[in-house]
Amino acid sequence: FWLPVARLPLAAAARGRPGCHPRRSEGASPRQTGTLLAAEMSIKLRELIRSIRACKTAAEERAVIARECALIRTAFKEDDNQFRHRNVAKLLFIHMMGYPTHFGQMECLKLIASNKFPEKRVGYLGLTQLLDENTEVLMLVTNSIKNDMVHENQYVNGLALCALGNIASSEMCRALAREVEKMMSSTNPYIRKKAALCAMRIVRKVEEIEDKFNGRVAPLLEDRNHGVLIAGCSLLTTLLELNKDYVVDFRRHIPTLVRSLRNMVTSGYTNAAEYDIAGITDPFLQAKILRLLRLLGTNNVDASDEMNDILAQVATNTEGTKNTGNAILYECVLTIMSIEAESGLRVLGINILGRFLLSRDNNIRYVALATLQRVVNVDLKAVQRHRATIIDCLKDSDISIRKRALDVAYALVNEENIKNMTKELLNYLLVADTDFKEELCSRICMAVEKYSPNRRWQLDTLIKVMCLGGNYVKEPQREKFCRVVASTPELHAYTVIKLYCNMKESLSQEALVHVGVWCLGEFGDHLVSGRAVGPDNQPILVTPGEVLDLLQDITRKPPNPDKAALTHSLVASALIKLVTRCPSEFDRIRKALRRFECSLNVDLQQRSCEFLELLESEWDKSRAGILDRMPVPERDIAGAESRDVGDSSIDEVHPSAAGGRPGPIGAAAPAKDLLDLNDLLDGPSTSAPAPAVAMSPPYGGGGGGGGGGGGGDLLDFLDGG
């Protein structure tokens, strides 16, 4: 923005160095001394910028600014008219640097009252920058703005309208609304454009006169000047956003808007070269019209039918190789998905977003993902076609794209694709960044809870999540898992055996250890009873001593040393519960609890002391009732009854637990038994348990549900040979 500055009438030698007062010569009159002082104070804006940029420290910069502000204050006090506009221009620069400049507000008002256009322009610029609508002195400029609105110079009119449209208070809008309305009928398109933009401010600030400009909208929309047309679209958009009741009345302008948009899309449009940007005619106006059509066509079939043809034309004829065309296509897709468009047109819009996802520009891909998230509920099947591309975006190096892709992927999950989508997300969980795993685990758990086909599949999937990212599963998800297990008696034995086998394999995942320890305490009798049968019809044999050995290992090496007290508390609770489940290990349990008796954690110390008290002989009769299984809330029971249990047979067994094949306590099971994902893609489960005749099929084979995610899944690394 060009700032006019007056040339100094005095020689540079008469000024001396910037910031230093000239020495008063002998015999000089006060008027001459004042002239010399004014010349010294009025260094050019360019020189001020140069001196500030030459500062090497912040303190030096503050000193230069303080010295210049002091000189400007002195000039204002002496009512220096010659260099007032220059001083205000310097204050604008100082204001942009963040220093206080409130003392120059009144000088802006004086410049606005000037008859010289350069001074008036600087005054209006200072008015919009140094003041806001809450400034008390703003009302003093109302009369000056009113006079400038009827000035013979169109650029003075434009300055007044621009200032009014930027910082006008509600009182100023009421006082000057009539003048703005008159100027909207001006023969000068420059004035009409400025007046329409100023009217936007008025309708936002004063509710009771928003209908004052309704009758002026039609001529603006039919104007041949693009500046006036875009201003009219902006005004109408503002009116519709403020009052939805106007939509019905203004739908009569849809043909006019469609005609204007078609003229710009059609090649050979008159004066197209004047508005051409990267081969597209006036993309700003096209985007504004598309946004306006979106408001007018929402929830109305007839209005949408009038737009379908032009929207299809824009979507097919606009070149998307540059950002200019992509901006038009983006607005076009939003309009298509917001109105009652035809199904084929919606598919075209989704396909445009699919092309955006393949772009190398991260900004375009982010916009595509954000738009897909908004429209996924409008046409889910069309978005599902681009599921593979969306999943690929989870592996992008840009964290913002990964998060947005996760949001879209979660929105795509439903009852039909829950198994495939969960498998894809678990594949990604293996390679996801540490700071992204917590949100990813949370989304997987929420999707599984909402869409799981049966309880067996739900528990299997949650256990896999805890095996892969147990350190990132939040407490609420762990609690929900425990409630699901407790409310499904048919899967008590299956769940406790599977958790036991997984914990024997690894104790590094906190969530797996915590829920596993809780299940060992609650349902440990199923683990050591020997009644459970494995896939080869052999009984599953786990001795009470092996269970206590596992708890001892957890106590010695908790998964998270910073939360060792919490882990030890869960172990203590599991030990006291196992007194009634494993009576043969009574003395060993007492000995293990005594280790927590001197813990530095007060809660753990108190808990262990109370548990040891329960082991005394006077509690023999009531101990079994006290240590019974935790009761399940009725709402959890009702939720369990509403969903199939699924197959409760046990098909994944640790070698040391299988009857007839004893092994060392720490023997490692094949990884595929622990993290096999075939059951995530199996065929439709039936409510009746199927007999267990074989182990799970190898990964990628035989699963009835078909494998999503293609070849080379990362979970293959966890499968056995």
URDAQUI-V606545 format. One line per field, one symbol per residue. phi: phi as a letter, one per 40 degrees, with the letter a starting at -180 (. if undefined). psi: psi as a letter, one per 30 degrees, with the letter a starting at -180 (. if undefined). Layout:
phi = ???
psi = ???
//
This chain:
phi = .cbcbccccbcccccgccgbccccccgccdccccccccccccccdcccccccccccbcccccccccccccccccccccfcccbccccccccccccccgccbccccccccccccccccdccccccccccccbbcccccccccdcccccccbccccccdccccccccbbccccccccbccccccccbccccccccccccccdcccccbccbcccbccccdccccccccccccccccccccccccacccdccccccddccccccccccccgccgcccbcbfgbcfccccccccccccccccfacccccccdcccccccccccbcbcdcccccccccccdccccccccccccccccccccccccccccccccccccccbcccaccccccbcccccccccccccccccccccccccccaccbdccccccccdcdcbccccbccccccccccccccbccacccccdccccccccaccbccddcccccccccccbdcbccdcccccccccccabcccccccccccccccbccccbcgccbccbgcccbbcdccccccccccccbccbdcbcccccccccccccccdccbccbdcccccccccccbccccccccccccccccccccbccbcccccccccbdcccccccccbccgcbcbbbbcdccccgbcaccccccdccccbcbcccbccdcbccccccbacccdcgbfcccgccggcgccccccccc
psi = kkjkkkkkfllfffeakkfkkkkklkgkleeeeeeeeeeefilleeeeeeeeffkfleeeeeeeeeeeeeeeeeeeeghjfegeeeeeeeeeeeeffglkgffgeeeeeeeeflfkeeeeeeeeeeefefllffkefefffeeeeeeffglfkffeeeeeeeeefegkleeeeeegeeeeeeffglfjfeeeeeeeeeeeeefefjefgfgfgeffeeeefgkfkeeeeeeeeeeeeeeeeejfffeeefffgeeeeeeeeeeeeklgkkgeffgkjhgkjifeeeeeeeeeeeeffkhjeeeeeffeeeeeeeeffkkgfleeeeeeeeeeeeeefflilleeeeeeeeeeeeeefflfjeeeeeeeeeeeeegefeieeeeffgeeeeeeffglfkeeeeeeeeeeeeffkafegeeeeeeeeeeffeglleffeeeeeeeeeeeeeegkfleeeeeeeeeeefeehffgkleeeeeeeeeeeegiefgeeeeeeeeeeeefekgfjeeeeeeeeeeeeegfeeeffgfkkafggkkjjkleeeeeeeeeeeeeilejffheeeeeeeeeeeeeefefeiffgeeeeeeeeffffgkfkeeeeeeeeeeeefflffgeefeeeeglkkkkleeeeeeeffkkeakgljgjkkeffkkfikllegkklkfffegkgeffgllkklfkkkkjfllkllkflfkffkklfalgkfffffll.
//
